[in-house]
Amino acid sequence: MMHHILIVDDDYTILKLHKFLLTDEGYTVTALSSPDQALAMIQQHDFALIMLDIMMPQMDGIELCRRIRKVATTPIIFVSVKDAPEDKVLALMEGGDDYIVKPFHPNELLARVVATLRRAGYPVNGDSSLRTVDFSLDPIANQVTLVRTNKRVALTPIEARLLRCFLSNAGRILTRDVLLMNVWGHGYDSGSKLLDVNVKRLRDKIEEDPSQPQLLVTVRTLGYKYQPSTQGTAAGRTSALLSLERGA
């Protein structure tokens, strides 16, 4: 079941990134920068979850939450750079169900969304598990099972997010910029060694011979790709990654 999520944020870059993360996870997402438009949409659509920024010029997120609570009981997650305890308390007292401080790791956002939906009584399909011919990944528990050995391997949150990108796009070349945005968010230089270091650590955990990787393959001058061990049996889900790369 595809739950419909509404995101309201006046920062277009953040709005696009959050929409991309949630759409790639399988949710239906409506992203708006106008609180007034958001109020109108809430009257017309039945959302499973609403995500609100606090610092918006036309109407701050707290006031928007107050108005939403007059017409809907939809779960609300605040996403804000404001990290003072009094800000969090006010947001929760005014009707928020959770509060995430920017910047945050993408895994945290996805885990909070799953937890909030579950608390509201919505079914969550397998906690976003992802299976291919080579792996069974649980990105919430940060754990992957290697099909060839049936061995469970613990991952760091970054490694889990990185592996999920690869498995969701089996056979596709993923550029450095796309991987950096999806795993670490905005603001990372594609020339940074951060990606290479984490790919190496991931290979050490999942490749049969990390010195000669067969699954996470380097594509010279472009980036990396996950090459399934058996062609045609590990098709990845349709993803927004390439659309984002093209600027769609």
C-alpha positions as CSV (number, residue, x, y, z in Angstrom):
1,M,0.0,0.0,0.0
2,M,1.4,3.4,-1.0
3,H,0.8,5.9,1.8
4,H,0.4,9.5,0.7
5,I,2.7,12.0,2.5
6,L,2.5,15.8,2.3
7,I,5.7,17.8,2.7
8,V,5.6,21.5,3.4
9,D,8.9,23.4,3.3
10,D,9.9,26.8,1.7
11,D,13.4,25.5,0.8
12,Y,13.2,24.1,-2.7
13,T,16.4,22.0,-2.4
14,I,15.3,20.4,0.9
15,L,11.8,19.9,-0.5
16,K,13.1,18.1,-3.6
17,L,15.6,16.0,-1.5
18,H,12.9,14.8,0.9
19,K,10.5,14.1,-1.9
20,F,13.1,12.0,-3.6
21,L,14.0,10.0,-0.5
22,L,10.4,9.2,0.2
23,T,9.3,8.5,-3.4
24,D,12.3,6.2,-3.8
25,E,11.0,4.3,-0.7
26,G,7.7,3.7,-2.3
27,Y,5.5,6.5,-0.8
28,T,3.3,8.8,-2.8
29,V,4.5,12.4,-2.1
30,T,3.0,15.8,-2.5
31,A,5.6,18.6,-1.9
32,L,4.5,22.2,-1.4
33,S,6.3,25.4,-0.5
34,S,3.1,27.3,0.4
35,P,1.3,26.8,3.7
36,D,-1.9,28.1,2.2
37,Q,-1.7,25.6,-0.6
38,A,-1.1,22.9,2.0
39,L,-4.2,23.8,3.9
40,A,-6.2,23.6,0.7
41,M,-4.7,20.2,-0.2
42,I,-5.5,18.8,3.3
43,Q,-9.2,19.7,2.7
44,Q,-9.1,17.7,-0.6
45,H,-6.9,14.7,0.1
46,D,-6.5,12.1,2.8
47,F,-2.9,12.1,3.7
48,A,-1.3,9.4,5.9
49,L,1.4,11.7,7.2
50,I,2.4,15.4,7.0
51,M,6.0,16.8,7.3
52,L,6.3,20.5,8.2
53,D,9.2,22.9,8.4
54,I,8.9,25.5,11.1
55,M,10.7,28.5,9.7
56,M,8.6,29.6,6.7
57,P,8.0,33.2,5.8
58,Q,4.3,33.2,4.9
59,M,3.2,31.2,7.9
60,D,5.4,29.3,10.3
61,G,5.0,25.6,10.8
62,I,3.7,25.9,14.4
63,E,0.8,28.1,13.2
64,L,0.2,25.8,10.2
65,C,0.1,22.8,12.6
66,R,-2.6,24.6,14.7
67,R,-4.7,25.2,11.7
68,I,-4.3,21.6,10.5
69,R,-5.4,20.3,13.9
70,K,-8.7,22.2,13.5
71,V,-9.6,20.0,10.5
72,A,-7.5,16.8,10.6
73,T,-5.8,14.4,13.0
74,T,-3.2,13.3,10.4
75,P,0.2,12.5,12.1
76,I,2.7,15.4,11.8
77,I,6.5,15.3,11.9
78,F,8.3,18.6,12.3
79,V,11.6,18.9,10.4
80,S,13.5,22.0,11.5
81,V,17.0,23.5,12.1
82,K,15.7,24.7,15.5
83,D,17.1,22.4,18.1
84,A,16.3,24.2,21.4
85,P,14.2,22.1,23.9
86,E,11.6,24.8,24.1
87,D,11.1,24.7,20.3
88,K,10.6,20.9,20.4
89,V,8.2,21.1,23.3
90,L,6.1,23.8,21.7
91,A,5.9,21.9,18.4
92,L,4.8,18.7,20.2
93,M,2.3,20.5,22.5
94,E,0.7,22.2,19.5
95,G,-0.1,18.9,17.8
96,G,3.1,17.5,16.4
97,D,3.8,13.7,16.7
98,D,7.5,13.8,16.2
99,Y,10.4,16.3,15.7
100,I,13.6,15.8,13.6
101,V,16.4,18.3,13.7
102,K,18.2,19.2,10.5
103,P,20.6,18.1,9.3
104,F,19.9,14.4,9.8
105,H,20.8,11.1,8.2
106,P,18.3,9.9,5.5
107,N,18.0,6.6,7.5
108,E,16.7,8.6,10.5
109,L,14.0,10.3,8.4
110,L,12.8,7.0,6.9
111,A,12.8,5.2,10.3
112,R,10.8,8.1,11.9
113,V,8.3,7.9,9.0
114,V,7.9,4.2,9.5
115,A,7.5,4.5,13.3
116,T,5.0,7.3,13.0
117,L,2.9,5.5,10.5
118,R,3.0,2.4,12.6
119,R,1.9,4.2,15.7
120,A,-1.0,5.7,13.7
121,G,-2.1,2.2,12.7
122,Y,-1.0,2.2,9.1
123,P,0.5,-1.1,7.7
124,V,4.2,-0.9,6.9
125,N,5.3,-3.3,4.2
126,G,8.1,-5.3,5.7
127,D,9.9,-2.3,7.1
128,S,11.2,-1.4,3.7
129,S,13.2,-4.6,3.3
130,L,14.8,-5.1,-0.1
131,R,15.8,-8.4,-1.7
132,T,17.9,-9.3,-4.8
133,V,19.5,-12.5,-6.0
134,D,22.6,-11.6,-3.9
135,F,21.2,-9.8,-0.8
136,S,18.4,-9.3,1.6
137,L,18.7,-5.9,3.1
138,D,16.9,-4.5,6.2
139,P,17.8,-0.8,6.1
140,I,16.0,-0.1,9.3
141,A,18.0,-2.6,11.3
142,N,21.1,-1.8,9.3
143,Q,21.7,-5.5,8.5
144,V,22.2,-7.5,5.2
145,T,22.0,-11.2,4.6
146,L,24.4,-12.6,2.0
147,V,22.4,-15.1,-0.1
148,R,25.5,-17.1,-1.1
149,T,26.4,-17.9,2.5
150,N,23.1,-17.1,4.4
151,K,25.4,-15.0,6.7
152,R,24.0,-11.9,8.4
153,V,26.2,-8.9,8.3
154,A,25.9,-5.7,10.4
155,L,26.2,-2.4,8.6
156,T,26.6,1.2,9.7
157,P,23.7,3.5,8.8
158,I,25.7,5.0,6.0
159,E,26.7,1.5,4.6
160,A,23.0,0.4,4.7
161,R,21.9,3.5,2.9
162,L,24.6,3.2,0.3
163,L,23.8,-0.5,-0.3
164,R,20.2,0.3,-0.7
165,C,21.0,2.8,-3.4
166,F,22.8,0.1,-5.3
167,L,20.2,-2.7,-4.8
168,S,17.4,-0.4,-5.9
169,N,19.2,0.4,-9.1
170,A,20.6,-3.0,-10.1
171,G,22.7,-2.8,-13.3
172,R,22.5,1.0,-13.5
173,I,25.5,3.3,-13.3
174,L,25.1,5.7,-10.4
175,T,27.2,8.8,-10.5
176,R,29.2,10.1,-7.6
177,D,26.9,13.1,-7.3
178,V,23.8,11.0,-7.1
179,L,25.2,8.7,-4.5
180,L,26.5,11.5,-2.4
181,M,23.1,13.3,-2.4
182,N,21.2,10.2,-1.6
183,V,23.4,9.0,1.2
184,W,24.8,12.1,2.8
185,G,22.5,14.9,1.5
186,H,23.4,18.2,-0.1
187,G,26.8,20.0,0.2
188,Y,29.3,17.2,-0.4
189,D,32.0,17.6,-3.1
190,S,32.0,14.8,-5.7
191,G,35.8,14.9,-5.5
192,S,35.7,13.9,-1.9
193,K,37.1,10.5,-0.8
194,L,34.1,10.0,1.5
195,L,32.2,7.9,-1.0
196,D,35.3,5.8,-2.0
197,V,36.1,5.0,1.6
198,N,32.6,3.8,2.4
199,V,32.3,1.8,-0.8
200,K,35.6,0.0,0.2
201,R,34.2,-0.7,3.7
202,L,31.0,-2.0,2.2
203,R,32.9,-4.2,-0.3
204,D,35.0,-5.6,2.6
205,K,31.7,-6.8,4.2
206,I,29.8,-8.2,1.2
207,E,32.2,-9.1,-1.5
208,E,33.7,-12.7,-1.7
209,D,37.0,-11.2,-2.7
210,P,37.0,-7.4,-1.8
211,S,40.3,-6.9,-3.8
212,Q,38.5,-8.0,-7.0
213,P,34.9,-6.8,-6.5
214,Q,32.3,-8.6,-8.6
215,L,29.1,-7.0,-7.2
216,L,29.9,-3.3,-6.5
217,V,31.7,-2.4,-9.7
218,T,33.7,0.8,-10.4
219,V,32.7,2.5,-13.6
220,R,35.8,4.6,-14.5
221,T,35.2,8.4,-14.5
222,L,31.5,7.9,-13.9
223,G,30.8,6.2,-10.6
224,Y,29.7,2.8,-9.4
225,K,27.0,0.2,-10.1
226,Y,25.7,-3.0,-8.5
227,Q,26.1,-5.9,-11.0
228,P,23.9,-8.8,-9.9
229,S,25.6,-12.2,-9.9
230,T,22.9,-13.7,-12.1
231,Q,21.7,-11.4,-14.9
232,G,18.0,-10.8,-15.2
233,T,16.9,-12.1,-11.8
234,A,17.7,-9.1,-9.7
235,A,15.9,-6.3,-11.4
236,G,15.9,-3.2,-9.2
237,R,12.8,-1.1,-8.5
238,T,12.1,1.9,-10.7
239,S,13.9,4.7,-9.0
240,A,14.0,8.5,-8.9
241,L,17.8,8.6,-8.8
242,L,18.4,9.0,-12.5
243,S,15.5,11.5,-12.8
244,L,17.1,13.6,-10.0
245,E,20.5,13.4,-11.8
246,R,18.9,14.8,-14.9
247,G,17.3,17.6,-12.8
248,A,13.7,16.4,-13.3
